[in-house]
Amino acid sequence: MASNADDVSEAARAEFPSFPSPRARSCPFDPSPELRMIQERAPIARVQIWDGSTPWLVSGYEEVRALLRDPRLSAVPEHPNYPHSTPSKFMQRLGFLTMDAPEHTRQRRFVAKPFSAKRIQAMRPAIQELVEDLIDRLLVGPKPADLLEAFSLPVPCAVICHLLGVPYEDHRFFSTSARALINPRATHEEAMAARQGLVDYIDRLLTLKRTDPGEDMLSELANEHVATGNLTQHEATQTGMLMLLGGFDTTSNTISLGVLALTENRDQVDALLEMETQVEIEGAVEELLRYTAVPQGGRRRVALEDIEINGILIRAGDGLIVAGDLANRDASVIEEPDRLDLRRPVHRHVTFGHGPHQCLGMPLARLELQVAIPTLLRRIPTLRRAVAMDQITFREPAMGVYGVNALPVTW
């Protein structure tokens, strides 16, 4: 018979573990040990979040994949019992990310063309040139250097600016705004001010693109979709902001964490430097994506209907947190999941999500990582952290993207 946590007493509900919970300082690359214990006990279990509500935490690999493609789950944050990650609820209606089909499908297809495999691969020479230039500057600059500011952040920032048609000189504005949006300690007013600043910025750019278009995504949105009535100006603005925010923070932190993880496992640096084929490098990047899995906090959903899975009854209206970072470490489907092994058979990780909401920008992120990390370590094979590990400040669990606040390195 299916079981349901609503059947337990209020006293028992009070004992549900808190989510999120901190990672172990001794293992900063691994998910929280408390959450791993929950995963080992049950791939679907109740947890308690900041507002006292008790959504389901889904941490099993097969369960995550099944539920992320289940149309009975909704990503719309206005639903009652939606498990918001912060009190500010600034994620409400952040473009098609927080929509369901058919509107999600309709709006997503308007920005699919720039992320086609052919167009993304055509960017490889320019990304390679950018990476080489940043490394040249790093090598002649002072030591130690902050890898995040000198390399990991500029790579995806420059690329997404080019793709969208955003002036690169404005990157500090939108990176600062993005950090304010995802900072769990920001007040509602601070988060909303940052959001409105970005909305106004993208709105102005879209208007300019109507009279002065370029070969970029915002120009396409303005002239092929807003001008033709496919999208409203507001919808295009939300989509542009979503693309901008999603285009640099996760990739920059994957570069930083990936490099740090590799340099803490020197045999894996050697393995990467020995790779001669593109296929090998692509496999190595997939392992880094699985291992670092910087999106943390899970994808938030609400059940629209009763769903029974593995003997658990998820009732209509229940909130869910679908945790891809935990699913990537599910020992029932991957051997020694806490070990970084660039030569392991490629695992179908869920770092980019799964199903209809799978990250649209994953071809671009993969390309940036395939170029940035191997090039950096080939040119600076002695790269290493310049401070003790306990002096590196990692983002706190409540932030939606895991990473470092700075990464001092030397060589």
Residue pairs with C-beta under 8 A, 6 or more apart in sequence:
1 311
2 308
2 311
2 312
2 313
3 311
3 312
3 313
4 312
4 313
4 314
4 315
5 13
5 16
5 46
5 54
5 56
6 315
13 46
13 48
13 54
14 48
16 46
16 47
16 48
16 54
17 34
17 35
17 38
17 47
17 48
18 47
18 48
18 49
19 35
19 47
19 48
19 49
19 57
19 321
20 32
20 35
20 296
20 297
20 397
20 398
21 32
21 34
21 35
21 397
22 32
22 396
22 397
23 30
23 31
23 32
23 33
23 394
23 397
24 30
24 32
24 33
25 390
27 33
27 338
28 389
28 392
28 394
29 257
29 261
29 291
29 292
29 340
30 36
30 329
30 338
31 293
31 296
31 325
31 326
31 329
32 397
35 57
35 59
35 323
35 326
36 326
36 329
38 45
38 47
38 57
38 59
39 59
39 60
39 326
39 329
39 330
40 331
43 58
43 59
43 60
43 61
43 62
43 63
43 310
43 330
44 56
44 57
44 58
44 59
44 60
44 63
44 309
44 310
44 312
44 314
45 56
45 57
45 59
46 54
46 55
46 56
46 57
47 54
47 55
47 56
47 57
47 321
48 54
49 55
49 83
49 85
49 321
50 86
50 87
50 398
51 84
51 87
53 81
53 83
53 319
55 81
55 83
55 318
55 319
55 320
55 321
56 312
56 314
56 318
56 319
56 320
56 321
57 298
57 320
57 321
57 323
58 64
58 67
58 298
58 320
58 321
58 322
58 323
58 327
59 323
59 326
59 327
59 330
60 310
60 327
60 330
60 332
61 327
61 328
61 330
61 332
61 333
61 334
61 350
62 333
63 309
63 310
63 327
64 322
64 323
64 324
64 327
64 350
64 354
65 327
65 350
65 354
65 355
66 309
67 73
67 301
67 307
67 309
67 320
67 322
68 299
68 322
68 350
68 353
68 354
68 355
68 357
68 358
69 354
69 355
69 356
70 307
70 355
71 100
71 101
72 303
72 304
72 305
72 307
73 301
73 302
73 303
73 304
73 307
73 320
74 100
74 301
74 302
74 303
74 304
75 97
75 98
75 99
75 100
75 104
75 299
75 300
75 301
75 357
76 82
76 98
76 99
76 100
76 302
77 84
77 89
77 91
77 92
77 93
77 98
77 300
78 92
79 302
79 317
80 302
80 317
81 302
81 317
81 318
81 319
82 300
82 302
82 319
83 300
83 302
83 319
83 320
83 321
84 91
84 300
85 91
85 184
85 297
85 300
85 398
85 400
86 184
86 191
86 398
87 188
88 186
88 187
88 188
88 191
88 192
89 188
90 181
90 188
90 191
90 192
90 195
91 97
91 98
92 98
93 99
93 238
94 238
94 241
94 242
95 107
95 235
95 238
95 239
95 241
95 242
96 103
96 104
96 107
96 108
96 239
96 242
97 242
97 246
97 357
99 107
101 356
104 356
104 357
105 356
107 231
107 235
107 239
108 360
110 221
110 224
110 225
110 230
110 231
110 239
111 217
111 221
111 239
111 243
111 360
112 360
113 119
113 220
114 163
114 217
114 220
115 360
115 361
115 363
115 364
116 363
117 363
120 363
120 364
120 367
121 367
123 159
123 162
123 163
123 364
123 367
124 367
124 371
126 162
127 155
127 159
127 367
127 368
127 371
127 372
128 371
128 375
130 154
130 155
130 158
130 159
131 155
131 371
131 372
131 375
131 376
132 375
132 379
134 150
134 151
134 154
134 155
135 151
135 375
135 376
135 379
135 380
137 150
138 145
138 147
138 150
138 151
138 380
139 379
139 380
141 150
143 386
143 410
143 411
144 386
144 387
144 408
144 409
144 410
145 408
145 409
145 410
146 406
146 407
146 408
146 409
147 256
147 259
147 407
147 408
147 409
148 252
148 256
148 403
148 404
148 405
148 406
148 407
149 406
151 255
151 372
151 376
152 252
152 253
152 255
152 256
152 259
152 372
152 407
153 175
153 248
153 252
154 171
155 251
155 252
155 255
155 368
155 372
156 247
156 248
156 251
156 252
156 255
156 365
156 368
157 168
157 171
157 175
157 248
157 252
158 168
158 171
159 247
159 248
159 364
159 368
160 166
160 243
160 244
160 247
160 248
160 364
161 167
161 168
161 170
161 171
162 168
162 216
163 216
163 217
163 243
163 247
163 364
164 216
164 217
164 218
164 240
164 243
164 244
164 247
165 205
165 209
165 214
165 216
165 217
165 218
165 219
166 174
166 205
166 218
166 244
170 201
173 197
173 201
174 198
174 201
174 244
174 245
175 248
175 249
176 194
177 194
177 195
177 197
177 198
178 194
178 198
178 244
178 245
178 248
178 249
180 186
180 190
180 191
180 193
180 194
181 191
181 194
181 195
181 198
181 245
182 249
182 399
182 400
182 401
183 190
183 191
183 399
184 396
184 398
184 399
186 194
198 241
198 244
198 245
199 237
199 238
199 241
202 218
202 237
202 240
202 241
202 244
203 233
203 237
205 218
205 240
206 218
206 221
206 222
206 226
206 233
206 236
206 237
206 240
207 222
207 233
209 216
209 218
209 219
209 221
209 222
209 223
210 222
210 223
210 226
210 227
213 219
213 222
213 223
217 240
217 243
218 240
221 231
221 236
221 239
221 240
222 236
224 230
225 231
225 236
226 232
226 233
226 236
231 239
243 361
246 359
246 360
246 361
247 361
247 364
249 401
249 403
250 294
250 295
250 365
250 401
251 365
251 368
251 369
252 403
253 292
253 294
253 395
253 401
253 402
253 403
253 404
254 288
254 289
254 292
254 294
254 365
254 369
255 368
255 369
255 372
255 373
256 403
256 404
256 407
257 292
257 294
257 402
257 403
257 404
258 288
258 292
258 369
258 373
259 373
259 376
259 377
259 383
259 407
259 409
260 385
260 392
260 404
260 407
261 268
261 288
261 291
261 292
261 340
262 268
262 269
262 272
262 288
262 340
262 373
262 377
263 269
263 383
263 384
263 385
264 385
264 389
265 340
268 340
268 341
268 342
269 377
269 381
271 284
271 342
271 343
272 281
272 284
272 342
272 373
272 374
272 377
273 377
273 378
273 381
275 281
275 284
275 342
275 374
278 370
280 343
281 370
281 374
282 366
282 370
283 342
283 343
283 346
284 342
284 343
284 374
285 366
285 369
285 370
285 373
286 346
286 347
286 349
287 340
287 341
287 342
287 344
287 346
287 347
288 340
288 342
288 369
288 373
289 349
289 351
289 352
289 366
289 369
290 328
290 334
290 347
290 349
290 351
291 328
291 340
292 351
292 402
293 324
293 325
293 328
293 349
293 351
293 402
294 351
294 401
294 402
294 403
295 324
295 325
295 351
295 353
295 400
295 401
295 402
296 325
296 397
296 399
296 400
296 401
296 402
297 321
297 397
297 398
297 399
297 400
298 321
298 322
298 323
298 324
298 325
299 321
299 322
299 324
299 353
299 357
300 319
300 320
300 321
300 322
301 319
301 320
301 321
301 322
302 317
302 318
302 319
302 320
303 314
303 315
303 316
303 317
303 318
303 319
303 320
304 316
305 316
306 313
306 314
306 315
306 316
307 313
307 314
308 314
314 320
324 349
324 350
324 351
324 353
324 354
325 351
325 402
327 350
328 334
328 337
328 347
328 349
328 350
328 351
329 337
329 338
330 337
331 337
334 347
335 344
352 358
352 359
352 362
352 365
353 359
359 365
376 383
377 383
380 411
382 411
383 409
383 410
383 411
384 409
384 410
384 411
385 392
385 407
385 408
385 409
385 410
386 408
386 409
386 410
387 408
391 408
392 404
392 406
392 407
392 408
393 404
393 405
393 406
394 402
394 403
394 404
394 405
395 401
395 402
395 403
395 404
395 405
